[in-house]
Amino acid sequence: DGIAGPRTWSLLLTDTGGFAGVPAGNAVALAKQLLKTPGITFARTHSQTRHNTSSAYANIVDMAAGRGALTSPGSHVGSKRVQLDPRMLRGLLTLHDTYGYRMNISEFAGGVHSKTSRHYRGLSFDVNVINGKHVGKGAPHKAVMNLCSQLGATELRGPGDPNHNTHIHCAWK
């Protein structure tokens, strides 16, 4: 129609320092790429709630479709849509593509977390399996956490931290 709406402006103003041909700020394109990446899987259920339309898999599918990720109705924020942060998604792709880690993502925005959790703002992911090993049972979780920090994560938790003995948490600000 010749008129640039909010979505067009967002695409025009995103960082062009792309990742594998994807503009750096384009979370939808990054989510689509993650869905096609062998070696990165996404949990289809939660450990604390039965609301599977907010699972990590549902979150990444919804983000790839441009809908945003759904938080869980039983969470502190209720059910709402949030955008998954492109820096976080790019970090996840980098862990796989550059460093060769195969991972299962157990949570993005869904599930039940602390009241101020960055999950509810689409800024974090949890990983429960790395290279076929469960976190807390031989997985190289410290190496992945260190790389998350180098990739911009500012909140890192894992085995030894309260409530993180079976997964790592990497969150951006």
C-alpha positions as CSV (number, residue, x, y, z in Angstrom):
1,D,0.0,0.0,0.0
2,G,3.1,2.3,0.0
3,I,2.7,3.0,3.8
4,A,5.3,1.7,6.2
5,G,3.5,0.3,9.2
6,P,5.1,-0.8,12.6
7,R,6.1,-4.2,11.2
8,T,7.8,-2.7,8.2
9,W,9.6,0.0,10.2
10,S,10.8,-2.7,12.6
11,L,12.3,-4.7,9.8
12,L,13.8,-1.6,8.2
13,L,15.4,-0.5,11.5
14,T,16.8,-3.9,12.7
15,D,20.5,-4.5,12.9
16,T,21.9,-5.8,9.6
17,G,24.8,-7.7,11.3
18,G,23.0,-10.9,10.4
19,F,23.5,-14.4,11.5
20,A,23.7,-16.9,8.6
21,G,21.8,-14.5,6.3
22,V,19.2,-13.6,9.0
23,P,19.0,-10.0,10.1
24,A,20.2,-9.8,13.7
25,G,17.0,-8.3,15.1
26,N,14.6,-10.6,13.3
27,A,13.3,-12.9,15.9
28,V,10.7,-14.5,13.6
29,A,13.4,-15.5,11.1
30,L,15.7,-16.7,13.9
31,A,12.9,-18.9,15.3
32,K,12.3,-20.4,11.8
33,Q,16.0,-21.2,11.6
34,L,16.0,-22.8,15.0
35,L,13.1,-25.1,14.0
36,K,15.1,-26.3,11.1
37,T,18.4,-26.8,13.1
38,P,19.2,-30.5,13.6
39,G,20.6,-31.0,17.1
40,I,18.4,-28.4,18.8
41,T,15.2,-29.9,20.2
42,F,12.4,-28.4,22.2
43,A,10.4,-29.9,25.0
44,R,6.7,-30.4,24.2
45,T,5.6,-30.5,27.8
46,H,6.4,-28.8,31.1
47,S,7.5,-30.3,34.4
48,Q,5.2,-28.2,36.5
49,T,2.1,-27.5,34.4
50,R,0.0,-29.3,31.8
51,H,-0.4,-26.2,29.6
52,N,1.5,-27.6,26.5
53,T,0.5,-24.7,24.3
54,S,3.2,-22.8,26.2
55,S,5.9,-25.5,26.0
56,A,9.3,-24.6,24.5
57,Y,8.2,-26.3,21.2
58,A,4.9,-24.3,21.1
59,N,6.8,-21.1,22.0
60,I,9.3,-21.5,19.1
61,V,6.6,-22.5,16.6
62,D,4.4,-19.5,17.6
63,M,7.4,-17.2,17.4
64,A,8.3,-18.5,13.9
65,A,4.6,-17.8,12.9
66,G,4.9,-14.2,14.2
67,R,2.5,-14.7,17.1
68,G,4.9,-14.4,19.9
69,A,5.5,-17.0,22.7
70,L,2.7,-17.8,25.2
71,T,3.3,-17.8,28.9
72,S,1.5,-20.3,31.0
73,P,-1.9,-19.5,32.6
74,G,-0.7,-20.9,36.0
75,S,2.4,-18.6,36.0
76,H,2.9,-15.4,37.9
77,V,1.9,-13.4,34.9
78,G,-0.9,-15.5,33.6
79,S,-1.4,-16.3,29.9
80,K,0.0,-13.6,27.6
81,R,2.1,-13.4,24.4
82,V,5.7,-12.1,24.5
83,Q,8.4,-11.7,21.9
84,L,11.4,-14.0,22.2
85,D,14.5,-11.8,22.3
86,P,16.6,-12.1,19.0
87,R,19.9,-11.8,20.9
88,M,18.9,-14.8,23.0
89,L,17.8,-16.8,19.9
90,R,21.0,-15.9,18.1
91,G,23.0,-17.0,21.1
92,L,21.2,-20.4,21.0
93,L,22.0,-20.8,17.3
94,T,25.7,-19.8,17.9
95,L,26.0,-22.4,20.7
96,H,25.0,-25.0,18.1
97,D,26.5,-23.7,14.8
98,T,29.8,-22.3,16.1
99,Y,30.5,-24.5,19.1
100,G,28.7,-27.7,18.1
101,Y,26.5,-28.2,21.1
102,R,23.4,-30.3,20.7
103,M,20.7,-29.3,23.2
104,N,17.2,-29.8,24.4
105,I,15.5,-26.5,25.3
106,S,13.2,-27.2,28.2
107,E,11.7,-23.7,28.6
108,F,11.4,-20.3,26.9
109,A,8.4,-18.2,28.1
110,G,6.2,-20.9,29.5
111,G,6.3,-22.8,32.7
112,V,6.3,-21.5,36.3
113,H,9.3,-19.4,37.4
114,S,10.0,-16.8,40.1
115,K,7.8,-13.7,40.0
116,T,10.4,-11.5,38.3
117,S,11.7,-14.2,35.9
118,R,13.1,-13.1,32.6
119,H,11.3,-16.1,31.1
120,Y,8.1,-14.1,31.3
121,R,9.7,-11.3,29.1
122,G,11.1,-13.7,26.5
123,L,14.7,-13.1,27.5
124,S,15.8,-16.6,28.6
125,F,16.0,-20.2,27.8
126,D,16.6,-23.3,29.9
127,V,18.5,-26.4,28.7
128,N,18.1,-29.8,30.3
129,V,20.2,-32.0,27.9
130,I,23.5,-31.1,26.3
131,N,25.2,-33.5,23.8
132,G,22.9,-36.3,24.9
133,K,23.7,-36.0,28.6
134,H,21.3,-34.6,31.2
135,V,22.4,-31.5,33.0
136,G,23.6,-32.5,36.5
137,K,24.6,-35.9,35.2
138,G,27.7,-35.3,33.2
139,A,26.6,-32.7,30.7
140,P,29.2,-29.9,30.0
141,H,26.9,-27.3,31.6
142,K,29.7,-25.0,32.8
143,A,31.2,-24.7,29.3
144,V,27.8,-23.8,27.8
145,M,27.1,-21.3,30.7
146,N,30.5,-19.6,30.0
147,L,29.7,-19.3,26.3
148,C,26.2,-17.9,27.1
149,S,28.0,-15.2,29.1
150,Q,30.3,-14.5,26.2
151,L,27.3,-14.3,23.9
152,G,25.6,-11.6,26.1
153,A,23.7,-13.5,28.8
154,T,23.8,-11.6,32.1
155,E,21.9,-14.2,34.3
156,L,23.3,-17.7,34.5
157,R,22.2,-20.5,36.8
158,G,22.8,-24.2,36.8
159,P,23.7,-27.1,39.1
160,G,24.6,-25.8,42.5
161,D,22.2,-22.9,42.3
162,P,18.8,-23.3,44.0
163,N,16.2,-25.0,41.8
164,H,18.6,-25.5,38.9
165,N,20.2,-28.9,39.6
166,T,18.7,-30.5,36.4
167,H,19.0,-27.6,33.9
168,I,20.9,-24.4,33.0
169,H,19.3,-21.0,32.7
170,C,20.7,-18.4,30.4
171,A,19.0,-15.0,30.3
172,W,19.7,-11.7,28.5
173,K,18.8,-8.3,29.9
